[in-house]
Amino acid sequence: MYPAEIVKPMKDELINIGFQELLSPDAVDNGLSKPGTTLIVVNSVCGCAAANARPAVRLSLKNEKTPDNLYTVFAGVDKDATDAARAKMIPFPPSSPSLALFKDGELVHMIERHHIEGRSAEIISENLIGAYNEFCN
């Protein structure tokens, strides 16, 4: 587990652009039970989350079509919530950071860590935007 003061700025980076933290398995279930599209970001302290994933998410939300619901869990901090979110992302193995788009509770698009590492925020954002354009209203 990471100290709260270390992860707070990393959590706030998503919360400040409209994400809600999911802090328990029940919160994950409740979030994914909402109709429409839902983006869950598995946040992380790693450099690729800071340099690539979070900036990509921020860029992607400038698109005309965006998810109805924005949630985040933090790997290494909110263990139970993260495990519950990852269980909804099967058959993909756990990775952090990762970005998962759901439609009416069903996983429709996944960006794993190996799709984030070494790629620019712009390229990751374009990937997300393609999914938003396909699945979001």
C-alpha positions in Angstrom: 0.0 0.0 0.0 1.2 3.5 -0.8 0.9 6.4 1.6 -2.2 8.5 1.0 -0.1 11.7 0.6 1.8 10.2 -2.2 -1.2 9.0 -4.2 -3.5 12.0 -3.6 -2.2 14.1 -6.5 -2.4 11.1 -8.8 -6.0 10.4 -7.7 -6.9 14.1 -7.9 -5.7 14.3 -11.5 -8.6 12.2 -12.5 -11.1 13.4 -9.9 -10.5 17.0 -11.0 -11.7 16.1 -14.5 -14.9 14.4 -13.4 -13.9 10.9 -12.3 -15.5 9.3 -9.2 -13.4 7.0 -7.0 -14.7 3.5 -6.5 -13.5 2.5 -3.1 -15.2 -0.8 -2.5 -16.5 -3.8 -4.5 -20.1 -2.6 -3.9 -19.2 0.7 -5.4 -17.8 -1.0 -8.5 -21.0 -3.1 -8.9 -23.1 0.0 -8.4 -21.1 2.0 -10.9 -21.3 -0.7 -13.6 -25.0 -1.2 -13.0 -25.7 2.3 -14.4 -27.0 2.4 -17.9 -24.9 3.7 -20.8 -21.2 3.8 -21.2 -18.7 3.7 -18.4 -14.9 4.2 -18.4 -13.0 2.7 -15.5 -9.4 3.8 -15.2 -7.1 1.5 -13.1 -4.8 4.2 -11.9 -1.2 3.6 -10.8 1.9 5.3 -9.4 4.0 4.2 -12.3 5.5 6.6 -14.8 3.4 5.4 -17.7 0.3 6.3 -15.8 1.6 9.8 -15.2 3.1 10.4 -18.6 0.7 8.4 -20.8 -2.5 7.1 -19.3 -3.9 10.0 -17.3 -2.9 12.6 -20.0 -4.5 10.4 -22.6 -7.7 10.1 -20.7 -7.8 13.9 -20.2 -7.3 14.4 -24.0 -9.9 11.9 -24.9 -12.6 13.6 -22.9 -12.4 16.6 -25.3 -14.1 14.4 -27.9 -17.8 15.1 -28.8 -18.8 11.6 -27.7 -17.6 10.6 -24.2 -18.6 8.0 -21.6 -21.7 8.6 -19.5 -19.9 7.5 -16.3 -16.3 8.1 -15.3 -14.8 6.0 -12.5 -11.3 5.2 -11.2 -9.8 2.6 -8.8 -6.2 2.9 -7.7 -4.0 -0.2 -7.9 -1.9 -0.8 -4.8 -4.2 1.4 -2.7 -7.8 0.4 -3.1 -7.2 -3.3 -3.3 -10.7 -4.7 -2.9 -12.2 -2.2 -5.4 -9.4 -2.7 -7.8 -9.8 -6.5 -7.6 -13.6 -6.1 -8.2 -13.0 -3.9 -11.2 -10.4 -6.2 -12.7 -12.8 -9.2 -12.2 -15.2 -7.3 -14.6 -12.3 -7.0 -17.1 -11.8 -10.8 -17.6 -10.5 -12.3 -19.9 -7.8 -9.6 -19.7 -5.1 -10.2 -17.1 -4.7 -7.6 -14.3 -2.6 -4.6 -15.4 -2.1 -1.1 -14.2 -2.6 1.3 -15.5 -5.4 0.1 -17.7 -8.5 1.7 -19.3 -11.7 -0.2 -19.7 -14.9 0.9 -21.5 -18.2 -0.7 -20.6 -21.5 -0.4 -22.3 -24.5 -1.3 -20.1 -22.2 -3.2 -17.8 -20.4 -5.2 -20.5 -16.8 -4.8 -21.4 -16.5 -3.4 -24.9 -13.0 -2.0 -25.1 -9.8 -2.5 -23.2 -6.4 -0.8 -23.2 -3.9 -2.8 -21.2 -0.6 -1.6 -19.7 1.4 -3.0 -22.7 -0.7 -0.7 -25.0 0.1 2.3 -22.8 3.9 1.8 -22.2 6.0 3.4 -24.9 3.0 5.1 -26.6 2.2 8.8 -26.5 -0.8 10.2 -24.7 -2.1 11.3 -28.1 -2.0 7.8 -29.6 -3.7 6.3 -26.6 -6.3 9.1 -26.7 -7.0 8.4 -30.3 -7.6 4.7 -29.4 -10.1 5.8 -26.7 -11.8 8.3 -29.0 -12.3 5.5 -31.5 -14.0 3.5 -28.9 -16.1 6.5 -27.7 -17.2 7.1 -31.2 -18.3 3.5 -31.6 -20.0 2.9 -28.3 -20.9 6.3 -26.7 -23.9 8.5 -27.6 
